[in-house]
Amino acid sequence: MPSKEQMKLVGQTCSEYERESEEAERSCESCRHWIGEQSMCELDIFIEQLTSLDQT
């Protein structure tokens, strides 16, 4: 399971991010593609996005 910090970092840079709620902080948790009970992105791009952050 990804940490809250990882989800926040990926959410801030993800090109596919779509906010579910206007009040929510930008994070994978607030993205409509995030499946909370499974702790994964339905687009299956979380690991790819996280890895790209490490290459900067």
C-alpha positions as CSV (number, residue, x, y, z in Angstrom):
1,M,0.0,0.0,0.0
2,P,1.4,3.4,-0.9
3,S,2.0,6.0,1.8
4,K,-0.1,9.1,2.0
5,E,3.0,11.2,1.1
6,Q,3.5,9.1,-2.1
7,M,-0.2,9.5,-3.0
8,K,0.1,13.2,-2.5
9,L,3.2,13.5,-4.6
10,V,1.8,11.5,-7.5
11,G,-1.5,13.3,-7.3
12,Q,0.2,16.6,-7.7
13,T,2.0,15.6,-10.9
14,C,-0.3,13.0,-12.5
15,S,-1.5,14.0,-15.9
16,E,-4.7,11.9,-15.5
17,Y,-5.7,13.4,-12.1
18,E,-9.4,14.2,-11.9
19,R,-10.6,15.7,-8.6
20,E,-13.7,14.1,-7.0
21,S,-14.4,17.0,-4.7
22,E,-13.5,20.7,-4.9
23,E,-12.6,20.9,-1.3
24,A,-10.2,17.9,-1.3
25,E,-6.4,18.3,-1.3
26,R,-4.8,17.1,-4.5
27,S,-3.8,13.5,-3.9
28,C,-4.5,10.1,-5.4
29,E,-7.1,9.7,-2.6
30,S,-9.1,12.6,-4.0
31,C,-8.9,11.4,-7.6
32,R,-11.9,9.7,-9.2
33,H,-9.6,7.0,-10.6
34,W,-8.4,5.9,-7.1
35,I,-10.0,2.7,-5.8
36,G,-9.7,3.2,-2.1
37,E,-10.7,-0.3,-0.8
38,Q,-8.1,-1.8,-3.2
39,S,-5.5,1.0,-2.7
40,M,-4.8,1.3,-6.4
41,C,-5.3,3.4,-9.5
42,E,-7.9,2.0,-11.8
43,L,-5.8,3.3,-14.7
44,D,-2.9,1.2,-13.4
45,I,-0.4,4.2,-13.6
46,F,0.5,4.8,-10.0
47,I,3.8,3.0,-10.1
48,E,4.7,4.5,-13.4
49,Q,3.9,8.0,-12.1
50,L,5.8,7.4,-8.8
51,T,8.9,6.1,-10.7
52,S,8.9,9.1,-12.9
53,L,9.2,11.3,-9.8
54,D,12.4,9.6,-8.8
55,Q,14.0,10.4,-12.1
56,T,13.9,14.2,-11.8
